[in-house]
Structure formats: C-alpha cells, structure tokens
C-alpha cells in the first residue's frame, strides 16, 4: 500500500482480524485490505478538499502527488486546528463501515 500523509493514522489490524474469520485465501484478504485502504484514501482526500479553499486545492494536489507530507499538513493546519484529529475521525468512520460490512457477510 502506498504511503500517504495520513498513513501513520491508519491501523488495519482490526479489519484484518475480522477478515480472518472469512473463508478466503490470503490473496483475497490482502485485496480486501487494499480496497479498505483505498476507501480510506478517498474519504480523506474528499474531506481535505472540502476543508481547503479553492485557491489551495491545486497546491494541495501538487504536494500530495509529490509526497510533500509536511507541506500537505501545513495547508491543512491553516484551515483546522489539529488536522490529524479530523483526519483520524474520517479514517475511523471508514474502518467502522468496513467492519460492519464484514460482520454482515459473516452473519449470512
């Protein structure tokens, strides 16, 4: 999985544990973990783009593409106090949704 400016906030262990309860092989489990991580990525990027001004969006996307993590957080810090907390909230929400989906499959 790619390293992003928020990757240190993502912990997929709980999701991995839930996926282990499914009767799937390791490749399928890894693919599902990758999909969860991609869902988190999309949710975080959507959140950030909603937070920052239009004039900062191109700058943000430039720094995101070039993996300038400090610059990304600098842009976010100008708009929100403790941007990590806001990002962590959306990560946890996305992970919770994934766990609910896995639990639903387990109950079938």
N, C-alpha and C positions, 0 to 999 in steps of 0.2 A: 504494500500500500504506500502511496506517495506520502511524503512528509509535507504537512501544511502548517501554517502559522498557529493553528489551534491543536495540532496533533497531540501535544503533551496533555491535553484535557480529555482525550478520548481513551476510554478503557473498555475494551470489548470482551473482557473475561466473563462477565455475567452472561452476555449473549452467547458466547462460545459454550459456556456450561449448559445453557438451555438447548442449544443446537445439538449438543452431545446426546441429548435424550431422544432425538430423532433417529430413525434408522436410515442414515445416509452415510456415504463414504466421505473420506477426508477431503477429496477434491470438491465435492458438493458443499461441504461445510465451509471450506475456505471461500468458495464462490459466494455463498450467502453472507459470510462475514464481510467480504469485499462490497457486496451490494448495500449492506447496512452502513459501511463506512462512506460509500458514495452518497447515500441518502443524507447522512450527517453533513457531508461536504455541501451538498445542495442547500440544505437548511441553513447552514452557517453563512454561505455566500448570500442567500436571499436576505437573511437578517441584516448582514452588513450593508448590502445595497439599499435596504430600507432605512438604515440609520444615517448613512452619509449623504451629503449634498450632491446634487447632480454634477457640480464642478469637480468634485473629488473622486467621482466614480472611475474616470479614465486613469487617474493617478493610482487609485487603489488597484485596479485591474493590472496595470503595468507592474506594480510591486508584487502583486500576487503571482503573476506569470514568471517573474524573475526571482521569486522566492526571497524577497527582501522582507523577512518577517518583522524586523524591528520597525521598518517604515509602515508596514500594514498596521501594526499596533499603535504607532504614532498617530496615524489618521483616525483610528478608532478612539483613541484616548482624547482627541479633541472634541469628540461628539458625545462620549459617555464616560462617566467615572467607572472605573473597574470594568473595562470591556470584557475581560476574561469571565467575569461572573455572568454577564449577559449571554456570552457565547456558551458557557457551560450549561446554562439553563436550556438552551435550544438543543444542545447535544443530549442532555439527559432526557428531554422530552422525546426526541427521535429514538433514542435507545429504548425508552419505555414502550413506545409504539411497536418497535420490533419484537420486544419480549412478549407483548400482548398477542402479536401475530403468531409467534412460535407457540405460545400456550394454547391458542385457538386450534392450531394444527394438531397439537398433542392430544387435545380433547376429542378429536374426530374419531 
